[in-house]
Amino acid sequence: THINTTSGLEKLKEVKIIVDYAGENGSNIYIDNVDAFIDIQHIEKVCDMLIAAAEKIDVWVSTHNILLLNYLENDQAIESVFLVKNRNIYPYFIERVKEKLDLMGPGEAYADTDLDLWWEEI
């Protein structure tokens, strides 16, 4: 029997150590599937730490959870979120997607948009 003794709080501490170290040393942070290793109750704290770190250093995060985008301010989403499929696109630069930000968070605006249409509009 395997018992996982790593709690979500311990993972949160690990992210804080990485963020603090990178900030002190001017290093960049790259986290693949950031939501895969953090309990959902701690994900807002992780996002807040990464957003704060991004003011000083480059922070690259990948996720399959579009609701994480809702932790970004609209201007942060417009400036920093991009999709990768043969080339990078910045979805919030597309006017009809950007207009949705007046009524929705970045995650909802993303979810409410047909990705096939994005590729045609670029």
Helices and strands as residue ranges (DSSP letters): H 8-25, E 29-31, G 34-36, G 40-42, H 43-53, E 59-61, G 66-71, H 74-80, E 83-84, E 88-89, G 91-93, H 95-100, H 106-111, H 115-121
